[in-house]
Amino acid sequence: MAEKTLIIDDDVDTLKLVGLMLQRQGYQILAATNGAQGLTVAENELPAIILLDLMMPQMDGYEVARRLRANPETAHIPVLMFTARNQIDDRIAGIESGADAYLTKPAHPAELQAQVQALLARVKDRPRQATSPAESLAYAVGVVAARGGTGVTTVALNLASSLQQSVRGEVVLAELRPGQGSLGM
């Protein structure tokens, strides 16, 4: 299956050129023309890698990278800062904002492909770290009532359902009085 690659760049010509170069290498291309749109696409599609321009209106690449790293859903996605700015201060600021690598435009297609492949290989080789407390901790929640029955079971079921939606993980709901509650029904 082709790796999803998100390109965030306000220059449509760059989007087309870089997208075509990577598409020919077998990558599935997703595109965004500004930082806010890029963040939305990243959260919805969870691409394997993000190529991020630095100079964009409203929200620059530094801010996009910071927001990607702050979001537990996107924090693990490798970011290649791909920009025309080539000063050492720009490179340092890009890495400090959350970029995994920094490549200046114009780049030779082979260099771009090598950078993308190297970042993807690094991500595949390392185990995914837990990015939020919900991923690294387990919770036990108990519902205690003077009497069992449908009301208590409904509260427990609603609580378990809400917890599952918020942590997007597995939740186990166990009834400690089998046959006397209404969870089985």
C-alpha positions as CSV (number, residue, x, y, z in Angstrom):
1,M,0.0,0.0,0.0
2,A,1.3,3.5,-0.9
3,E,2.4,5.6,2.0
4,K,0.3,8.7,2.5
5,T,2.4,11.8,2.1
6,L,1.0,15.2,3.0
7,I,2.5,18.3,1.3
8,I,1.6,21.6,3.0
9,D,2.7,24.5,0.8
10,D,0.9,27.7,-0.3
11,D,2.7,27.6,-3.8
12,V,0.4,25.5,-6.0
13,D,3.3,24.9,-8.5
14,T,5.4,23.4,-5.8
15,L,2.5,21.2,-4.7
16,K,2.1,19.9,-8.2
17,L,5.8,19.4,-8.9
18,V,6.7,17.7,-5.6
19,G,3.5,15.8,-5.6
20,L,4.1,14.4,-9.1
21,M,7.7,13.5,-8.2
22,L,6.7,11.5,-5.1
23,Q,3.6,10.1,-6.8
24,R,5.9,8.6,-9.5
25,Q,7.8,6.9,-6.6
26,G,4.6,5.2,-5.4
27,Y,3.5,7.6,-2.7
28,Q,-0.2,8.6,-2.2
29,I,-0.3,12.4,-2.2
30,L,-2.4,14.6,0.0
31,A,-2.2,18.4,-0.4
32,A,-2.9,21.5,1.7
33,T,-2.4,25.1,0.6
34,N,-2.2,26.6,4.1
35,G,-1.3,25.7,7.6
36,A,-4.8,25.4,9.0
37,Q,-5.9,23.2,6.2
38,G,-2.7,21.1,6.6
39,L,-3.4,20.5,10.3
40,T,-7.0,19.4,9.5
41,V,-5.8,17.0,6.8
42,A,-3.1,15.6,9.1
43,E,-5.6,14.9,11.9
44,N,-8.1,13.3,9.6
45,E,-5.8,11.3,7.3
46,L,-2.8,10.6,9.6
47,P,-0.3,10.6,6.8
48,A,3.0,8.6,7.1
49,I,5.0,11.8,6.5
50,I,4.5,15.5,6.1
51,L,6.5,17.9,3.8
52,L,6.0,21.3,5.3
53,D,6.8,24.7,3.7
54,L,8.1,27.4,6.1
55,M,6.8,30.6,4.5
56,M,3.0,30.6,4.4
57,P,0.5,33.3,5.1
58,Q,-1.6,33.3,8.4
59,M,0.3,30.3,9.9
60,D,3.9,29.7,9.1
61,G,5.6,26.3,9.1
62,Y,7.1,26.7,12.5
63,E,3.6,27.1,14.1
64,V,2.2,24.2,12.0
65,A,5.1,22.0,13.3
66,R,4.6,23.0,16.9
67,R,0.8,22.2,16.6
68,L,1.5,18.9,15.0
69,R,3.9,18.0,17.9
70,A,1.4,19.2,20.5
71,N,-1.4,17.0,19.2
72,P,-1.1,13.4,20.4
73,E,-2.7,12.1,17.2
74,T,-0.1,13.7,15.0
75,A,3.0,14.0,17.3
76,H,4.6,10.8,15.9
77,I,4.4,11.8,12.2
78,P,7.8,12.7,10.7
79,V,8.0,16.3,9.4
80,L,10.3,17.3,6.6
81,M,10.7,21.1,6.5
82,F,10.9,21.8,2.8
83,T,11.6,25.5,2.2
84,A,13.6,28.1,0.2
85,R,15.0,29.6,3.4
86,N,18.5,28.2,3.9
87,Q,20.0,30.3,6.7
88,I,21.4,28.4,9.7
89,D,19.0,30.3,12.0
90,D,16.0,29.0,9.9
91,R,17.3,25.5,10.0
92,I,17.7,25.6,13.8
93,A,14.3,27.2,14.3
94,G,12.7,24.5,12.0
95,I,14.3,21.7,14.0
96,E,13.4,23.3,17.3
97,S,9.8,23.8,16.2
98,G,9.4,20.0,15.6
99,A,10.7,19.2,12.2
100,D,12.7,15.9,11.9
101,A,14.7,17.1,8.9
102,Y,15.2,20.3,6.9
103,L,15.6,20.4,3.1
104,T,16.0,23.5,1.0
105,K,14.3,24.3,-2.3
106,P,15.1,23.6,-5.0
107,A,16.0,20.1,-4.2
108,H,17.1,17.4,-6.6
109,P,14.3,14.8,-6.9
110,A,16.7,12.0,-5.8
111,E,17.6,14.0,-2.7
112,L,14.0,14.6,-1.8
113,Q,13.1,10.9,-2.3
114,A,16.1,9.9,-0.2
115,Q,15.1,12.2,2.6
116,V,11.5,10.9,2.6
117,Q,12.6,7.3,2.5
118,A,15.1,7.8,5.4
119,L,12.5,9.5,7.6
120,L,9.9,6.7,6.9
121,A,12.5,4.0,7.6
122,R,13.4,5.6,10.9
123,V,9.7,5.7,12.0
124,K,9.2,2.0,10.9
125,D,12.3,0.8,12.8
126,R,11.4,2.4,16.2
127,P,8.4,1.3,18.3
128,R,5.7,3.9,18.6
129,Q,5.9,5.7,21.9
130,A,2.8,6.5,23.8
131,T,2.0,10.1,23.1
132,S,-0.6,10.8,25.7
133,P,-1.3,9.6,29.3
134,A,-4.4,7.7,28.0
135,E,-2.1,5.5,25.8
136,S,0.4,4.7,28.6
137,L,-1.9,4.3,31.6
138,A,-4.8,2.0,32.4
139,Y,-7.8,3.1,34.3
140,A,-10.2,1.3,36.6
141,V,-13.5,3.0,37.3
142,G,-16.1,1.6,39.6
143,V,-19.8,2.5,39.9
144,V,-21.2,1.7,43.3
145,A,-24.8,1.9,44.3
146,A,-27.0,0.9,47.2
147,R,-29.1,-1.2,44.8
148,G,-28.3,-2.6,41.5
149,G,-30.5,-2.5,38.5
150,T,-31.2,-0.8,35.2
151,G,-30.4,2.7,36.3
152,V,-27.0,1.8,37.7
153,T,-26.2,-0.4,34.7
154,T,-27.1,2.4,32.3
155,V,-24.8,4.9,34.1
156,A,-22.0,2.4,34.0
157,L,-22.6,1.6,30.3
158,N,-22.7,5.3,29.4
159,L,-19.5,6.0,31.4
160,A,-17.7,3.1,29.7
161,S,-18.9,4.3,26.3
162,S,-17.7,7.9,26.9
163,L,-14.4,6.7,28.2
164,Q,-13.9,4.6,25.1
165,Q,-14.6,7.5,22.8
166,S,-12.3,9.8,24.7
167,V,-9.3,7.5,24.9
168,R,-10.0,5.7,21.6
169,G,-8.8,2.5,23.1
170,E,-10.2,-0.6,24.6
171,V,-12.5,-0.3,27.6
172,V,-13.8,-3.3,29.6
173,L,-17.1,-3.0,31.5
174,A,-17.6,-5.8,34.0
175,E,-20.6,-6.4,36.1
176,L,-19.6,-7.8,39.5
177,R,-23.1,-9.1,40.3
178,P,-23.8,-11.4,37.3
179,G,-27.5,-12.2,37.0
180,Q,-28.6,-9.5,39.4
181,G,-27.9,-6.5,37.1
182,S,-29.2,-5.8,33.6
183,L,-25.9,-5.5,31.7
184,G,-26.3,-9.0,30.2
185,M,-29.5,-8.0,28.6
